Structures are given as C-alpha cells and as structure tokens.
Amino acid sequence: MKFKRIAIGAAAISVAIMLAACSGGRPATGSGEGSTDNKGALVGVAMPTKVSERWIADGNAVKSDLEKNGYKVDLEYANNDIPTQVQQVNTMITKGAKVLIVASIDGGSLTDQLDAAAKAGIKVISYDRLLTGDKNVDYYVSFDNYKVGVYQANSLLTGLGVLDASGNKTGAKGPFNIEVFAGSPDDNNATFFFNGAMDTLKPYIADGTLVVKSGQTAFNQVAILRWDPATAKARMQDLVAKSYSGGAAVQGVLSPYDGLSDGILSALEGAGYGSGGKKLPIITGQDAEVASVKQIIAGTQYSTIYKDTRQLANEAAKMANDILTGTKPEVNDTKSYDNKTKIVPSYLFQPVVVTKDNYQKVLIDSGYYKESDLK
C-alpha cells in the first residue's frame, strides 16, 4: 500500500514553527487526527492469541506493513488471558506508543486502558473485534460480520440441498436435522455472526424444513466461550447423546469458526459419523484455516468463510499511518457498530464463501495459500 505524503513548503513550516513558539503548542496538522512529526513512532499491536493461526498471520501482517512505513512496532499476543492483555496494553502506553491497534479477548475488558490512552493522546484502532463500553475507540476495521453469518447459513442450506449454487430454493422440504453453534459471548462479532445466520435460518425452521432436535437456538444456549474447540467438541458429544440416541442423524451443523468445526467434527466422527454408511453432516466454518481447508478438500467439512486478513492488516496499518501523518482515515460505515457508548467509524471488507468447488480460485490463485500448504 502506498501512502500519501504531506508536502509542506518551507515557508509554511516557518510559519507553523513561529505559531507553535508563540502558543507553546505543536504546529496544527489541519485534520486534528495527529501530528506530522511522528516519523519512527511506536505503534502498539495487541492480538488475542496464537492458538488460532489467523491471529498469528494478522499480527505479522500488521507489523510488516507498519515497519515498511518506518514505524516501530510492539506486537504482543495474550494467549487468550485477559489480565495478560490488560498488562500488555498498559505497557504499550507506558512505552509511549502513539497509536494502539487492538484485537481484544473480551471487548469490554480494556476500559481503563482506553481511558489512559485517551489522556495520553493515543488514538485507538479496534481490530476485527469491537472494543465496547468506552467512548475512546477512534476507529474500527473489520469485515461485514452480519453478512458472514448470512453466508454461513446460506452455505448450510446449499449443502443440505435446500438452496442451489445460485441461492435459489430447490423445493427440498426436508425435514433436515441441524444443530447450531455460536462464538464467544465476550466477542462482539459473535452476536453479529449469530444474528446474520439465525435471521436467515429462522424461516426454514418455522416451516419445518429445518429441525433443531435439541431445541437449543438461543445465543446463550449455543455460545462457546473463548471459541474453544474442546468446549465445542464436548457440547456436540452431549447433543448426540441426548438428542440423537434414537436413530435420528445430525444432517447439518452451523459452526461459526473453523476451530469449533474441528471440535464438532471430532465429536461426530467419535460417534460413528463418516463411517459404516453414516454420512457426516454439512458443517460450516470461518477463517479458511489450513486444517479446515484440507477437510473441505477431503469432503469432511463443507464450507468456510474466507476473510482476506491481508486486507484487514493493511487497512489497520494505513489508518495508523494516516493518524500519525495528520490525515483523516477513510471509513465506509458510520452506522453499524455501536460499542454501547458511540457509533465507531468503521472500514468493512466483504467475506467470501469457500467450498471444494472454489477453494483453488479463492485461496490459491489469489496467493493467500500455496498449493503445497494444502497437501
């Protein structure tokens, strides 16, 4: 990404310096976003965990893009431990970071740190997971997370044969037995994914095309804390034991994340699905992680949602660069993301459904993965 440089004439610099000397303050930047004297400034990048390969990729990409533009970067991973992330952000503030890019573990756990950042004049970019409960969140960069849920639900319906590849109804009436999973309740994105999916599935549940035999369709019944695959596996085992012991089969599972899909798949295979003529259900996912793409190629997972995190990282770095050079960052959404104290100006990218039919074009031809990565 090439960034615009602000050309300032020598005369303008002289005037600005004179004004600053008289006022005792810094030269004005014109936009109010930041100062133009931040060459080599420190940017703090707080990521939630290294358990998921996508967060490793995100962190490295943000760091690389920032360093290409001459900034120092403090990149930290918190191992899904909230106190660790709190301490890491505190340290970034103490070290003099000029901008914070934060992918939170719990969106509401960093209020004190956000307030401290604001007092120190530090701008905050919320990265993919919205920081909530505090007005001191300046920008948000993410994907259209409601649409992620819609796409997951539509891919489930397509896999079941209720919709065709173009999204048109096939006339298939079922009934198809499905179960629903959601992400972590402390991640604001999880509710967007869930709402997008359930708004899409509810008409089919209402008319009997889909049946949730467990009866569990409320977010608080199906949410998986910290997006933990082991918890998802245990819940799927429990569902099979309690709701499918009489001979009925699970035919579809709405899973919001590849890591959960892996745990769900493990539970189903342990219950005999995928062998002895007992078909594996249609299973969705998200993040296009290598293990899940391999499962899609093998036919054990039906779909995932691809979010090009290179775009996300690049936009976060661009926002930081704009802030540090006195330019107002570009946004394309000023209505969707209410963090409980304000609507956070956002830049959103569009997700893509990946199946066995298009993984080559979407993931390999785009350079996101090499063919050898998926062997």
VEXGULUM-469524 format. One record per residue (C-alpha): x, y, z. Coordinates in Angstrom, 1 decimal. Layout:
BEGIN
     c1     c2     c3
      X      Y      Z
...
//
This chain:
BEGIN
     c1     c2     c3
    0.0    0.0    0.0
    1.4    3.3   -1.0
    0.6    6.1    1.5
    0.3    9.8    0.6
    2.9   12.1    1.9
    2.0   15.5    3.0
    4.2   18.0    1.2
    4.8   21.2    3.2
    6.5   24.2    1.8
    9.5   25.8    3.7
    7.5   28.9    4.3
    4.6   27.1    5.8
    7.0   25.2    8.1
    8.5   28.5    9.3
    5.1   30.0   10.0
    4.0   26.9   11.8
    7.1   26.9   14.0
    6.6   30.6   14.8
    3.0   30.0   15.8
    3.9   27.0   17.9
    6.6   29.0   19.7
    4.1   31.8   20.5
    1.4   29.4   21.7
    3.6   26.9   23.4
    1.9   24.1   21.4
    2.6   21.9   18.4
    2.0   23.0   14.8
   -1.5   22.4   13.7
   -2.0   19.4   11.4
   -5.1   20.6    9.7
   -7.2   17.4   10.3
   -7.0   17.1   14.0
   -6.1   13.5   13.7
   -2.5   13.6   14.6
    0.9   15.2   14.2
    3.2   15.2   11.2
    6.3   14.8   13.4
    5.7   11.1   14.1
    8.4    9.5   11.9
    9.6    6.4   13.5
    6.8    6.5   16.2
    5.9    3.4   18.2
    2.7    1.6   17.4
    1.3   -1.0   19.9
   -0.4   -4.0   18.3
   -2.3   -6.3   20.8
   -3.5   -9.6   19.5
   -5.6  -12.1   21.5
   -3.9  -15.5   21.0
   -1.6  -17.7   19.0
   -3.9  -20.7   19.3
   -5.6  -19.7   16.0
   -3.3  -19.4   13.0
   -5.2  -16.4   11.7
   -4.2  -14.2   14.6
   -0.5  -15.1   14.0
   -0.9  -14.1   10.4
   -2.8  -10.9   11.3
   -0.2   -9.8   13.8
    2.7  -10.4   11.4
    1.0   -8.7    8.6
    0.1   -5.5   10.6
    3.7   -5.4   11.9
    5.2   -5.8    8.4
    3.0   -3.1    6.9
    3.8   -0.6    9.7
    7.5   -1.3    9.6
    7.5   -0.7    5.8
    6.4    2.8    6.6
    9.1    3.4    9.1
    7.3    2.8   12.4
    8.5    0.8   15.4
    6.1   -1.9   16.4
    5.4   -3.6   19.8
    3.5   -6.7   18.8
    2.1   -8.8   21.7
   -0.1  -11.9   22.0
   -2.1  -12.5   25.2
   -2.7  -16.3   25.0
   -6.5  -15.7   25.5
   -5.8  -14.4   29.0
   -7.5  -11.1   29.8
   -5.1   -9.9   32.6
   -2.2  -10.6   30.3
   -3.7   -8.4   27.5
   -4.5   -5.7   30.1
   -0.9   -5.6   31.2
    0.4   -5.6   27.6
   -1.7   -2.6   26.6
   -0.6   -0.8   29.8
    3.0   -1.4   28.9
    2.4   -0.1   25.3
    1.0    3.1   26.8
    3.9    3.5   29.2
    6.4    2.9   26.4
    5.0    5.8   24.5
    3.0    4.2   21.7
    1.3    6.9   19.6
   -1.4    4.5   18.2
   -2.8    1.3   19.6
   -4.2   -1.4   17.3
   -6.2   -3.8   19.5
   -7.8   -7.2   18.8
   -9.4   -7.8   22.2
  -10.0  -11.1   24.0
  -13.0   -9.5   25.8
  -14.2   -6.3   24.1
  -15.3   -4.7   27.4
  -12.2   -5.5   29.5
   -9.9   -2.6   28.5
  -11.9    0.4   29.6
   -9.2    1.7   32.0
   -6.6    1.3   29.3
   -8.7    3.1   26.7
   -9.2    6.0   29.1
   -5.5    6.1   29.8
   -4.7    6.1   26.1
   -7.1    9.0   25.5
   -5.5   11.0   28.3
   -2.1   10.4   26.7
   -3.3   11.5   23.3
   -3.1    8.0   21.9
   -5.5    7.0   19.1
   -7.1    3.5   19.2
   -8.0    1.3   16.3
  -10.2   -1.6   17.2
   -9.1   -4.6   15.1
  -11.7   -7.1   13.9
  -13.2   -7.5   17.4
  -15.0   -4.3   18.5
  -13.9   -2.7   21.8
  -17.0   -1.9   23.8
  -18.2    0.2   26.7
  -15.9    3.1   26.2
  -16.0    6.3   24.0
  -12.3    6.3   23.5
  -12.3    4.0   20.5
  -11.5    6.0   17.4
  -11.8    3.6   14.5
  -12.8    0.0   13.7
  -11.5   -2.2   10.9
  -13.3   -5.5   10.2
  -15.5   -7.4    7.8
  -19.2   -7.2    7.3
  -19.8   -9.6   10.2
  -23.6   -9.8    9.9
  -23.1  -10.9    6.3
  -20.6  -13.6    7.5
  -23.5  -15.2    9.4
  -25.8  -14.9    6.4
  -23.2  -16.6    4.2
  -22.7  -19.3    6.7
  -26.4  -20.1    6.9
  -26.8  -20.0    3.1
  -23.9  -22.4    2.6
  -25.5  -24.7    5.2
  -28.7  -24.6    3.2
  -26.9  -25.1   -0.1
  -25.0  -28.1    1.3
  -28.3  -29.6    2.5
  -29.8  -29.1   -0.9
  -32.4  -26.6    0.2
  -30.8  -23.9   -2.0
  -28.9  -24.4   -5.2
  -25.5  -22.9   -6.0
  -27.2  -19.7   -7.1
  -29.0  -19.3   -3.8
  -32.4  -20.2   -5.3
  -34.8  -22.6   -3.5
  -34.8  -26.1   -4.8
  -38.1  -27.2   -3.4
  -36.5  -29.6   -1.0
  -38.7  -29.8    2.1
  -36.6  -32.0    4.4
  -37.0  -32.1    7.3
  -33.3  -31.8    7.9
  -31.9  -32.2   11.4
  -29.5  -29.4   12.3
  -27.7  -28.1   15.4
  -26.5  -24.5   15.9
  -23.2  -23.2   17.5
  -22.2  -19.6   18.2
  -18.9  -17.9   19.2
  -17.7  -16.5   22.4
  -20.2  -14.3   24.3
  -17.5  -11.7   25.2
  -16.7  -11.2   21.5
  -19.0   -8.6   19.9
  -18.6  -10.2   16.5
  -20.1  -13.5   17.7
  -23.6  -11.9   18.0
  -23.3  -10.4   14.5
  -22.4  -13.8   13.1
  -25.2  -15.5   15.0
  -27.9  -12.9   14.1
  -27.0  -13.0   10.5
  -27.2  -16.8   10.4
  -30.4  -17.1   12.5
  -32.2  -14.4   10.6
  -31.5  -16.5    7.5
  -32.4  -19.9    9.0
  -35.5  -19.0   11.1
  -38.0  -19.1    8.2
  -36.8  -22.6    7.4
  -37.1  -23.7   11.0
  -40.5  -22.1   11.2
  -41.9  -24.0    8.1
  -40.3  -27.3    9.2
  -37.7  -27.6    6.5
  -35.0  -27.5    9.3
  -35.4  -29.1   12.7
  -33.2  -28.4   15.7
  -33.8  -31.5   17.7
  -32.1  -30.3   20.8
  -34.3  -27.2   20.8
  -31.3  -25.0   21.5
  -31.5  -21.9   19.3
  -30.9  -19.1   21.7
  -27.4  -17.4   21.7
  -26.8  -18.1   25.4
  -27.5  -21.8   24.8
  -25.2  -22.3   21.9
  -22.3  -19.9   22.5
  -18.8  -21.3   23.1
  -16.7  -19.3   25.5
  -13.3  -18.2   24.1
  -14.1  -20.0   20.8
  -12.7  -23.1   22.4
  -12.7  -26.3   20.2
  -12.6  -28.6   23.2
  -15.8  -27.0   24.5
  -17.5  -27.3   21.1
  -16.5  -31.0   21.0
  -18.0  -31.7   24.4
  -21.2  -29.9   23.5
  -21.5  -31.8   20.3
  -21.0  -35.1   22.1
  -23.7  -34.1   24.6
  -26.1  -33.2   21.8
  -25.6  -36.5   20.0
  -26.1  -38.5   23.3
  -29.2  -36.6   24.3
  -31.0  -35.7   21.1
  -29.9  -38.4   18.6
  -29.8  -41.6   20.5
  -33.0  -42.9   19.0
  -31.7  -43.4   15.5
  -32.1  -39.9   14.1
  -29.0  -38.4   12.5
  -27.5  -34.9   12.6
  -27.6  -33.7    9.0
  -26.2  -30.1    9.3
  -24.2  -28.1   11.8
  -24.0  -24.3   11.8
  -20.5  -23.6   13.1
  -19.2  -20.0   13.1
  -15.4  -20.8   13.2
  -13.1  -23.4   11.8
  -11.6  -24.3   15.2
  -15.1  -25.1   16.5
  -15.8  -27.0   13.3
  -12.8  -29.2   14.0
  -14.0  -30.0   17.5
  -17.5  -30.7   16.2
  -16.2  -32.9   13.5
  -14.1  -34.9   16.0
  -17.2  -35.5   18.2
  -19.2  -36.7   15.3
  -16.5  -39.0   14.0
  -16.3  -40.4   17.5
  -20.0  -41.1   17.3
  -19.6  -43.1   14.1
  -20.4  -40.4   11.6
  -18.3  -40.7    8.4
  -18.0  -44.4    8.5
  -20.3  -47.5    8.2
  -22.6  -45.7    5.8
  -23.4  -42.9    8.4
  -22.8  -39.7    6.5
  -21.1  -36.7    8.1
  -23.4  -33.7    8.3
  -22.9  -30.5    6.4
  -20.6  -28.4    8.6
  -19.8  -24.7    8.1
  -16.9  -22.6    9.4
  -14.9  -19.4    9.2
  -11.4  -18.1    8.7
  -10.2  -20.6    6.0
   -7.6  -22.1    8.3
   -5.3  -24.7    6.6
   -6.6  -27.7    8.6
  -10.2  -26.8    7.7
   -9.5  -26.2    4.0
   -7.9  -29.6    3.9
  -11.0  -31.0    5.4
  -13.1  -29.2    2.8
  -10.9  -30.7    0.0
  -11.4  -34.1    1.6
  -15.1  -33.6    1.9
  -15.4  -33.8    5.7
  -16.2  -30.0    6.2
  -18.5  -28.4    3.7
  -17.6  -24.7    3.8
  -15.7  -21.9    5.5
  -15.8  -18.2    5.3
  -12.7  -16.6    3.8
  -11.7  -13.2    5.1
   -8.6  -11.9    3.5
   -6.8  -10.7    6.6
   -4.1   -9.2    4.4
   -6.6   -6.5    3.6
   -7.6   -6.1    7.2
   -4.0   -5.8    8.3
   -3.1   -3.4    5.5
   -6.1   -1.2    6.3
   -5.3   -1.0   10.0
   -1.7    0.0    9.1
   -3.0    2.6    6.7
   -5.3    4.0    9.4
   -2.4    4.2   11.8
   -0.2    5.9    9.1
   -3.0    8.4    8.4
   -3.4    9.3   12.0
    0.3    9.7   12.5
    0.7   11.9    9.4
   -2.3   14.1   10.2
   -4.7   12.7    7.6
   -8.2   11.6    8.4
   -8.5    7.8    7.9
  -11.0    6.6    5.3
  -14.1    4.8    6.6
  -17.1    3.2    4.7
  -19.5    2.6    7.6
  -20.7    5.1   10.2
  -24.0    3.3   11.2
  -23.5   -0.3   12.1
  -21.1   -0.6   15.0
  -22.4    0.8   18.3
  -19.9   -0.1   21.1
  -22.5    0.9   23.7
  -21.2    4.4   24.1
  -20.8    5.6   20.5
  -21.1    4.5   16.8
  -17.5    3.7   15.9
  -16.4    4.9   12.4
  -15.5    1.7   10.6
  -13.9    0.3    7.5
  -15.5   -3.0    6.5
  -14.4   -5.6    4.0
  -16.6   -8.3    2.3
  -16.3  -12.0    3.2
  -16.3  -14.9    0.7
  -17.8  -18.4    1.0
  -15.2  -21.2    0.2
  -16.2  -24.7   -0.7
  -14.5  -27.6   -2.5
  -15.7  -26.0   -5.8
  -13.9  -22.7   -5.5
  -11.0  -23.0   -3.0
   -8.4  -23.1   -5.8
   -9.6  -19.8   -7.3
  -10.2  -18.0   -4.0
   -7.3  -19.2   -1.8
   -4.5  -20.4   -4.1
   -4.9  -18.3   -7.3
   -5.1  -15.2   -5.0
   -1.8  -16.1   -3.4
   -3.3  -16.4    0.1
   -2.0  -20.0    0.2
    0.4  -22.1   -1.9
   -0.8  -25.4   -3.3
    1.8  -27.1   -1.1
    0.2  -25.6    2.0
   -2.9  -27.6    1.5
   -1.3  -31.0    0.8
//
